[in-house]
Amino acid sequence: MTTARGEKGRLGEELAARHLTARGYLILARNFRVACGEIDIVAEDRGTLVFVEVKTRCGLEFGGPAEALTSRKRRQISRAALTYLSQRQLLSAPARFDVVTVLLVKGAEPRVELIANAFDLALPA
């Protein structure tokens, strides 16, 4: 990852965390990494564990931020979430997957949007 992409990603994740906190989410972990993937933010929202993927873009030339969430990425996030739950003996806890999109356009305020319950658990067939 280039430095510019890394900075954009970190800024997007920071804006997403602030957005979630403002909506009452409790941030439990950031950048949870395991061999099978990474979860940008793990949070709790009214008793439900929430695995949050943050997608940040600097323009719409290649589509909106949410369009970058491929089926492969959903499978990676799902496997990482199951690892998180298993490690903490929380496999029966209520959980969901949210996406926060961040659009950074030069000269404009960042646009941050939450897509709650954005996708279901995705594992290979």
Secondary structure by P-SEA (a helix, b strand, c coil): ccaaaaaaaaaaaaaaaaaaaaacccccccccccccccccbbbbcccbbbbbbbbbbcccccccccccccaaaaaaaaaaaaaaaaaacccccccbbbbbbbbbcccccbbbbbbcccccccccc
